[in-house]
Amino acid sequence: MVTLTINGQKISVPEKTSIMEAAAKAGINIPHLCFLKGINEIGACRVCLVEVAGMNKLVPACDTECREGMEVITNSPRLRKIRRTNVELILSDHKSECTSCIKSGNCLLQSLANDLGIIRSPFKTNTADKSRWDNRLPLIRDAAKCIKCMRCIQICEKVQSLGVWDLCGTGYRTTVGVKDNLDFQAADCSLCGQCITHCPVGALRERDDRDVLNDAIGDPEKIVIAQVAPAVRTAWGEQIGLTDEESTTGKLVCALKKIGIDYVFDTNYSADLTIMEEGSEFLERLAHKEDYKWPMFTSCCPGWVRFVKTQYPDMVENLSTAKSPQQMFGAMAKTYIAHKLGVDPDRIFSVSIMPCVSKKYERTVTQVNYNEDGYDVDLVLTTRELDRFIRSDNIKPEDLINMPFDDIFGEGSGAAVIFGTTGGVMEAALRSAYFLATGENPEPDAFKDVRGSKGWREETFDIKGTKLNVAVASGLGNARALMEAVRRGEADYDFVEIMACPGGCVGGGGQPFKEGIEQAEERGEKLYALDRNNAIRFSHENSAVNLTYEEYLGNPMSDKAHQLLHTHLKDWDIEMMREDT
């Protein structure tokens, strides 16, 4: 331990603790822009400068270690002046269009400028548009707003192991762009959106498709059906002023109805459908092990599927052929659901509310989303886009009441709910695989050992004498480590679940975010609580799913189920469709 003084307050911290961390422990906030703990501690923005007694120069608090007897001042006339100047210089190279910026009200630079009382910068601005970005892509970058904090570079390289972004140019022309000056399409981006959620300004965002939904709602010939993903329910209320207790699923349904959506269903229905298909496929592969490549990988995360396609093309055949819950719901919406509602499938406009940016891409992959009559899923909105839609309609939180999902396809099991967190798909699949193999239900929490926040976990389970080695990974850096271990023969698994975003969908690139706070683990606990309190905890006990098989599909893995609910992932096109919005 070392003892130091910060603003006259004595503090003891472990050796190698940074001044910023020590100050935070004492409740002292040091302003910063580029800092991300453990990922980006480079002192690039110079906003976190502090004075240290005995030193003439100022030092960055984020990457300066505490020393015994150190005396630190975080605010002084000198510091205030220099901090203000540094932020003014950053603003001079930033397109400050706050009124039309997607990050307005949730922008770290905006908050800093307001706190420092900067009305206008005394420096000449240099904010000409430096990029030639195609704004029809799912992920959009505005170089004129980039403050060169390097967060996107570090999160993509250190956490997701892809290295899509890099510094380019020199001197005042320096900016962040696609590495090696590649076209974005050639950069093998997974579209996980982690760069978006960690950007402190509005330089990165998802394509905003709210106008497409608005036009569909306004078209009297269209019947708008929405599905809501499990992870959305953990975060949708954060940016509209609802507490965790207030942001119920019922109020979410109410908000969607107020927007003008005709039918609101739960993606949990198709998550349970996914488990029936994927679990049956796994048992089929297990019975004919010599005919398949091992292990079998889950396929419900399009960011992960893109990663496999670009980084490990030789292992694409290991992926389950089951479509994701989003795409299964889309396929059923234009067939069986339309039949049960008694409406013309051609009139249905199918909308997904997802915690994910890569779902916008998945919707455009013809191999999973297109049939002879058109697209199964017509539009994808992220959780953030939904929140902006609710705010733009002036829907007040106090006006929302609890409303149920629409009948039949609003039913979901606790197993489906936990799809939204890392390990949830594996646990749900094992619950039903056990039943499909033995005819008996296991204890609902029999496979809870796959839970946890560790990026790569492995467990062994015994199902009536059959030993299964399983693994769970979230975050593409962990996925790469696992894949390399499998490739080297150092890891031997039967079934592997991988999610592109750390923590799973609850930490998805389309979720709301709070500066400096990772919320995936906390949101995951909410899903486990919903699972515990659900009357149905097994996918095979979902009456809507059972009715779907009884009346329409026959059995899991039937010819009709294969036609509608499965795909050959090796044929996936990774080209991102550019969409006019």
Secondary structure in CASP SS format (residue, H / E / C, confidence):
PFRMAT SS
TARGET T0000
AUTHOR 0000-0000-0000
METHOD secondary structure of the structure
MODEL  1
M C 1.00
V E 1.00
T E 1.00
L E 1.00
T E 1.00
I E 1.00
N C 1.00
G C 1.00
Q E 1.00
K E 1.00
I E 1.00
S E 1.00
V E 1.00
P C 1.00
E C 1.00
K C 1.00
T C 1.00
S E 1.00
I H 1.00
M H 1.00
E H 1.00
A H 1.00
A H 1.00
A H 1.00
K H 1.00
A C 1.00
G C 1.00
I C 1.00
N C 1.00
I C 1.00
P C 1.00
H C 1.00
L C 1.00
C C 1.00
F C 1.00
L E 1.00
K C 1.00
G C 1.00
I C 1.00
N E 1.00
E C 1.00
I C 1.00
G C 1.00
A C 1.00
C C 1.00
R C 1.00
V C 1.00
C C 1.00
L E 1.00
V E 1.00
E E 1.00
V E 1.00
A C 1.00
G C 1.00
M C 1.00
N C 1.00
K C 1.00
L C 1.00
V E 1.00
P E 1.00
A C 1.00
C C 1.00
D C 1.00
T C 1.00
E E 1.00
C C 1.00
R C 1.00
E C 1.00
G C 1.00
M C 1.00
E E 1.00
V E 1.00
I E 1.00
T C 1.00
N C 1.00
S C 1.00
P H 1.00
R H 1.00
L H 1.00
R H 1.00
K H 1.00
I H 1.00
R H 1.00
R H 1.00
T H 1.00
N H 1.00
V H 1.00
E H 1.00
L H 1.00
I H 1.00
L H 1.00
S H 1.00
D C 1.00
H C 1.00
K C 1.00
S C 1.00
E C 1.00
C H 1.00
T H 1.00
S H 1.00
C C 1.00
I C 1.00
K C 1.00
S C 1.00
G C 1.00
N C 1.00
C C 1.00
L H 1.00
L H 1.00
Q H 1.00
S H 1.00
L H 1.00
A H 1.00
N H 1.00
D H 1.00
L C 1.00
G C 1.00
I C 1.00
I C 1.00
R C 1.00
S C 1.00
P C 1.00
F C 1.00
K C 1.00
T C 1.00
N C 1.00
T C 1.00
A C 1.00
D C 1.00
K C 1.00
S C 1.00
R C 1.00
W C 1.00
D C 1.00
N C 1.00
R C 1.00
L C 1.00
P C 1.00
L E 1.00
I E 1.00
R E 1.00
D C 1.00
A H 1.00
A H 1.00
K H 1.00
C C 1.00
I C 1.00
K C 1.00
C C 1.00
M C 1.00
R H 1.00
C H 1.00
I H 1.00
Q H 1.00
I H 1.00
C H 1.00
E H 1.00
K H 1.00
V H 1.00
Q C 1.00
S C 1.00
L C 1.00
G C 1.00
V C 1.00
W E 1.00
D E 1.00
L E 1.00
C E 1.00
G C 1.00
T C 1.00
G H 1.00
Y H 1.00
R H 1.00
T C 1.00
T E 1.00
V E 1.00
G E 1.00
V E 1.00
K H 1.00
D H 1.00
N H 1.00
L C 1.00
D C 1.00
F H 1.00
Q H 1.00
A H 1.00
A C 1.00
D C 1.00
C C 1.00
S C 1.00
L C 1.00
C C 1.00
G C 1.00
Q H 1.00
C H 1.00
I H 1.00
T H 1.00
H H 1.00
C C 1.00
P C 1.00
V C 1.00
G C 1.00
A C 1.00
L E 1.00
R E 1.00
E E 1.00
R C 1.00
D C 1.00
D C 1.00
R H 1.00
D H 1.00
V H 1.00
L H 1.00
N H 1.00
D H 1.00
A H 1.00
I H 1.00
G H 1.00
D C 1.00
P C 1.00
E C 1.00
K C 1.00
I E 1.00
V E 1.00
I E 1.00
A E 1.00
Q E 1.00
V E 1.00
A C 1.00
P H 1.00
A H 1.00
V H 1.00
R H 1.00
T H 1.00
A C 1.00
W C 1.00
G C 1.00
E C 1.00
Q C 1.00
I C 1.00
G C 1.00
L C 1.00
T C 1.00
D C 1.00
E C 1.00
E C 1.00
S C 1.00
T C 1.00
T H 1.00
G H 1.00
K H 1.00
L H 1.00
V H 1.00
C H 1.00
A H 1.00
L H 1.00
K H 1.00
K H 1.00
I H 1.00
G C 1.00
I C 1.00
D C 1.00
Y E 1.00
V E 1.00
F E 1.00
D E 1.00
T H 1.00
N H 1.00
Y H 1.00
S H 1.00
A H 1.00
D H 1.00
L H 1.00
T H 1.00
I H 1.00
M H 1.00
E H 1.00
E H 1.00
G H 1.00
S H 1.00
E H 1.00
F H 1.00
L H 1.00
E H 1.00
R H 1.00
L H 1.00
A H 1.00
H C 1.00
K H 1.00
E H 1.00
D H 1.00
Y C 1.00
K C 1.00
W C 1.00
P C 1.00
M E 1.00
F E 1.00
T C 1.00
S C 1.00
C C 1.00
C C 1.00
P H 1.00
G H 1.00
W H 1.00
V H 1.00
R H 1.00
F H 1.00
V H 1.00
K H 1.00
T H 1.00
Q H 1.00
Y C 1.00
P H 1.00
D H 1.00
M H 1.00
V H 1.00
E H 1.00
N H 1.00
L E 1.00
S C 1.00
T C 1.00
A E 1.00
K C 1.00
S C 1.00
P H 1.00
Q H 1.00
Q H 1.00
M H 1.00
F H 1.00
G H 1.00
A H 1.00
M H 1.00
A H 1.00
K C 1.00
T C 1.00
Y H 1.00
I H 1.00
A H 1.00
H H 1.00
K H 1.00
L H 1.00
G C 1.00
V C 1.00
D C 1.00
P H 1.00
D H 1.00
R H 1.00
I E 1.00
F E 1.00
S E 1.00
V E 1.00
S E 1.00
I E 1.00
M E 1.00
P C 1.00
C C 1.00
V C 1.00
S H 1.00
K H 1.00
K H 1.00
Y H 1.00
E H 1.00
R C 1.00
T C 1.00
V C 1.00
T H 1.00
Q H 1.00
V H 1.00
N H 1.00
Y E 1.00
N E 1.00
E C 1.00
D C 1.00
G E 1.00
Y E 1.00
D C 1.00
V C 1.00
D C 1.00
L E 1.00
V E 1.00
L E 1.00
T E 1.00
T H 1.00
R H 1.00
E H 1.00
L H 1.00
D H 1.00
R H 1.00
F H 1.00
I H 1.00
R H 1.00
S H 1.00
D C 1.00
N C 1.00
I C 1.00
K C 1.00
P H 1.00
E H 1.00
D H 1.00
L C 1.00
I C 1.00
N C 1.00
M C 1.00
P C 1.00
F C 1.00
D C 1.00
D C 1.00
I C 1.00
F C 1.00
G C 1.00
E C 1.00
G C 1.00
S C 1.00
G H 1.00
A H 1.00
A H 1.00
V H 1.00
I H 1.00
F H 1.00
G H 1.00
T C 1.00
T C 1.00
G C 1.00
G H 1.00
V H 1.00
M H 1.00
E H 1.00
A H 1.00
A H 1.00
L H 1.00
R H 1.00
S H 1.00
A H 1.00
Y H 1.00
F H 1.00
L H 1.00
A H 1.00
T H 1.00
G C 1.00
E C 1.00
N C 1.00
P C 1.00
E C 1.00
P C 1.00
D C 1.00
A C 1.00
F C 1.00
K H 1.00
D H 1.00
V H 1.00
R C 1.00
G C 1.00
S C 1.00
K C 1.00
G C 1.00
W E 1.00
R E 1.00
E E 1.00
E E 1.00
T E 1.00
F E 1.00
D E 1.00
I E 1.00
K C 1.00
G C 1.00
T E 1.00
K E 1.00
L E 1.00
N E 1.00
V E 1.00
A E 1.00
V E 1.00
A E 1.00
S E 1.00
G C 1.00
L H 1.00
G H 1.00
N H 1.00
A H 1.00
R H 1.00
A H 1.00
L H 1.00
M H 1.00
E H 1.00
A H 1.00
V H 1.00
R H 1.00
R C 1.00
G C 1.00
E C 1.00
A C 1.00
D C 1.00
Y C 1.00
D C 1.00
F E 1.00
V E 1.00
E E 1.00
I E 1.00
M E 1.00
A C 1.00
C C 1.00
P C 1.00
G C 1.00
G C 1.00
C H 1.00
V H 1.00
G H 1.00
G C 1.00
G C 1.00
G C 1.00
Q C 1.00
P C 1.00
F C 1.00
K E 1.00
E C 1.00
G C 1.00
I E 1.00
E C 1.00
Q C 1.00
A H 1.00
E H 1.00
E H 1.00
R H 1.00
G H 1.00
E H 1.00
K H 1.00
L H 1.00
Y H 1.00
A H 1.00
L H 1.00
D H 1.00
R H 1.00
N C 1.00
N C 1.00
A C 1.00
I C 1.00
R C 1.00
F C 1.00
S H 1.00
H H 1.00
E H 1.00
N C 1.00
S H 1.00
A H 1.00
V H 1.00
N H 1.00
L H 1.00
T H 1.00
Y H 1.00
E H 1.00
E H 1.00
Y H 1.00
L H 1.00
G C 1.00
N C 1.00
P C 1.00
M C 1.00
S C 1.00
D H 1.00
K H 1.00
A H 1.00
H H 1.00
Q H 1.00
L H 1.00
L H 1.00
H E 1.00
T C 1.00
H C 1.00
L H 1.00
K H 1.00
D H 1.00
W C 1.00
D C 1.00
I C 1.00
E C 1.00
M C 1.00
M C 1.00
R C 1.00
E C 1.00
D C 1.00
T C 1.00
END
